[in-house]
Amino acid sequence: MFALGGIGQDGPICVTSIDADQETATRRTVGAAAYLRGHGYKVTENPITSRVHPAEVLRIEVADRKVGLLVMGAYGHRGLHEIFFGSTTSSLVNTPPCVLFFYH
């Protein structure tokens, strides 16, 4: 929805994926970056290998990169609440590090 709405067309986009497995983080980052490039976005890729909770890693990235808008897919894997809001999403919604754009 972010790309289809043309949001952020005039700024740089950093696609970040966080996973304990480097190959998984890279694959997800490359796929999302290719999609955005196909819609005319200027994109850099930032796969991160970490076992730290993704919400904490994102908070660090937002602060370090001075991010103004964080775009995320909101999904979960357990229970009714987490079907709509996973633990990372819930953590960021409760104490947002910047403006958030979620799509489920």
C-alpha positions in Angstrom: 0.0 0.0 0.0 2.9 2.3 0.7 4.3 1.9 -2.8 1.0 1.9 -4.5 0.0 5.1 -2.7 3.2 6.8 -3.9 4.2 7.8 -0.4 7.9 8.7 0.0 8.6 9.0 -3.7 10.9 12.0 -3.1 13.1 10.6 -0.4 15.5 7.8 0.1 14.2 4.4 1.3 16.2 2.0 3.4 14.7 -1.5 3.4 15.6 -3.4 6.6 14.9 -7.0 7.5 15.9 -8.5 10.8 16.4 -12.2 11.3 18.7 -14.5 13.2 19.6 -16.0 9.9 21.6 -13.8 7.5 20.3 -15.6 4.4 16.7 -15.0 5.4 17.3 -11.3 6.3 19.0 -10.8 2.9 16.4 -12.6 0.9 13.6 -10.5 2.4 15.5 -7.3 2.0 16.4 -8.0 -1.6 12.8 -8.9 -2.5 11.2 -5.8 -0.9 13.9 -3.5 -2.4 13.3 -4.9 -5.9 9.6 -4.4 -5.5 10.1 -0.8 -4.5 12.6 -0.1 -7.2 10.1 -1.4 -9.7 7.8 1.4 -8.5 10.5 4.1 -9.0 11.8 4.3 -5.4 15.5 5.0 -4.6 16.3 2.1 -2.3 19.2 0.9 -0.2 19.2 -2.6 1.4 20.0 -3.2 5.1 19.7 -6.9 6.1 20.5 -7.3 9.8 21.4 -10.5 11.5 20.4 -10.4 15.2 18.9 -12.4 18.0 17.8 -9.1 19.7 14.1 -8.5 19.6 13.3 -6.8 16.2 11.5 -3.9 17.9 14.7 -3.0 19.8 16.8 -3.3 16.6 14.4 -1.1 14.8 14.5 1.5 17.6 18.3 1.6 17.2 18.1 1.9 13.4 15.5 4.7 13.6 17.7 6.7 16.0 21.0 6.1 14.1 19.5 6.9 10.7 17.2 9.7 11.9 14.2 7.9 10.3 11.1 10.0 9.9 8.7 7.3 8.8 8.8 3.6 9.6 6.8 1.4 7.2 6.0 -2.2 8.3 3.7 -5.0 7.4 1.7 -5.8 10.5 1.2 -9.5 11.1 1.6 -12.1 13.8 1.9 -15.8 14.2 0.1 -16.7 17.5 -3.3 -16.0 19.0 -6.1 -13.7 17.9 -4.4 -10.5 19.1 -1.1 -11.4 17.3 -2.9 -12.3 14.1 -3.4 -8.5 13.7 -0.5 -7.2 15.9 2.6 -9.2 16.4 4.9 -8.6 19.3 7.1 -6.3 17.3 4.1 -4.3 16.0 2.6 -4.0 19.5 5.9 -2.9 21.0 6.3 -0.2 18.3 2.7 1.0 18.6 2.9 1.3 22.4 6.0 3.4 22.2 6.6 4.6 18.7 10.2 5.7 17.8 8.8 7.8 14.9 5.8 8.1 12.6 4.5 4.6 11.8 2.8 3.3 8.7 1.4 -0.2 9.1 -0.4 -2.4 6.6 -1.9 -5.8 7.3 
